[in-house]
């Protein structure tokens, strides 16, 4: 019979209480998909811990209807705030988005 200590990690894994290091490393990067009929002029994504939006992720570019933009974020920066500015001046803001749990952020 295996030693009881060797059974513990397997039992924790089966119970969902223990995950190997590779499973704990989550990727916070995601795609912004413009599924609206409006052009997006600016995209900001910053850690929810920051007080400032940082720089516009589009720079001199725009995100036309049907286009996507991949947002690359530092590993383990899962809680983020997202701000979208449309060409018509309207804005969309969402706070505390767990981007480690999504692959796409659809603007509709």
PEGINOR-V964265 format. One record per residue. RES is the residue in one small letter. PSI is psi as a letter, one per 30 degrees, with the letter a starting at -180 (NA if undefined). Layout:
RES/PSI + RES/PSI
This chain:
x/k + x/l + x/k + x/e + x/f + x/f + x/f + x/e + x/e + x/e + x/e + x/e + x/e + x/e + x/f + x/g + x/f + x/k + x/k + x/l + x/e + x/e + x/f + x/f + x/j + x/k + x/j + x/f + x/l + x/l + x/k + x/k + x/k + x/j + x/g + x/l + x/g + x/l + x/k + x/k + x/e + x/k + x/k + x/k + x/k + x/l + x/k + x/f + x/f + x/k + x/f + x/l + x/f + x/a + x/l + x/k + x/f + x/f + x/b + x/f + x/l + x/l + x/j + x/l + x/k + x/f + x/l + x/l + x/k + x/k + x/j + x/k + x/l + x/k + x/k + x/g + x/i + x/e + x/j + x/l + x/k + x/k + x/k + x/k + x/k + x/l + x/f + x/g + x/f + x/k + x/l + x/k + x/k + x/k + x/l + x/h + x/k + x/j + x/f + x/f + x/f + x/l + x/f + x/k + x/j + x/k + x/j + x/NA
